[in-house]
Amino acid sequence: MSERVVAFAPGRVNLIGEHTDYNGGLALPFAIDQGVTVTATPLDGGEVEVVALDLGEDDRFALDEPERAEGWRAFARGMVAELQAAGHELRPARLEVTGDVPQGSGLSSSAALEVALALALLRSDKVDRVALAKLCSKVENEWVGAETGLLDQTASLLGRADHALRIDFATLATEQVVCDLRGWTLVTVDSHEQHSNASGGYNERRAECREAAERLGVEHVAQADRAAAAELPEPLARRVLHVLDEDARVDATVGALAAGDLEAVARLLDQAHASMRDQYEASTPKVEETVAALKEHGAAGARIVGGGFGGHVLGLLPPGTEPPAGATVVTPADGARLR
């Protein structure tokens, strides 16, 4: 057995399909080149040591019974506990963590961290990736305190270069969708407003959707009848209508990509942003300024990405349009792996 293991897990950009994962709907994310790397080296004794190189901080805890902690330390402790609860045998190890996905960016640094930790601890990337996505989501829900769905972890684990991943969260069925941009460019731009899934409006939106589903008598909001949803009290009606409309936009985007109609994709991004702003109320003034600046620069379509309430904005630039200063070009990349 190799003494040293290096695991890499990418962040993701969600092309379209926001706040649909925990509502049993559709999404179309792709993995990106930026991500989190965890290097695992075996240790003697019965402890796990975690070194967050980018933060200059560390943590140390018992392998057999990790105690709960706050902040970034909750990720490693939760991952160790949940992997062992799932029947995996782990070794004491030193885990060195570094990454180039900005925290709070809406590019899923949290999921990249979870997945990279899991592969490093397992010392293998030959795993049931859907099952591991569920386990990673459980860590974020129950240890970190963010009620995220499965979009981020699934995209990080199942991403493929030059493809987006259509995910049906009612069944967890996935489909690789060729993402040929035909000379167009996708970029992300920081709104300079950090978001956190474990605080702010994300968990509140999940609670609203749970209430809406209960009132409508459905398991998932995505199963709702549109006419019945429109009769819900506000803001529940708008939350449900966003999900139903967003599901339709996901499949419209799949069709537009197949037809090579990038102008249609751009229009769908604009529609998705308007819905996130007006129906889901997950935008902020700084995000709106960033969207407007991207459009002024020549973006044909732009929208908030991630959970909202800050983070990054995704823009689709026509051929010949140079990315604005500070923008990051994003392209579909391969999923998590050992290096």
Buried (B, 14 or more C-beta within 10 A) or exposed (E): EEEEBBBBBBBBBBBBBBBBBBBBBBBBBBBBBBBBBBBBBBBEEEBBBBBBEEEEEBBEBBBEEBEEBEEBBBBBBBBBBBBBEEEBEBEBBBBBBBBBBBBBBBBBBBBBBBBBBBBBBBBEBEBEBBEBBBBBBBBBBBBBBBBBBBBBBBBBBBBBEBBBBBBBBBEEEBEBBEBEBEEBBBBBBBBEBBBBBBEBBBBEBBEBBBBBBEBBEBEBBBBBEEEBBEEBEEBBBBBBBBBBBBBEBBBBBBEBBEEEBBBBBBBBBBBBBBBBBEBBBBBBEBBBBBBEBBBEBBBBBBBBBBBBBBBBBBBBBBEEBEBBEEBBEBBBBBBBBBE
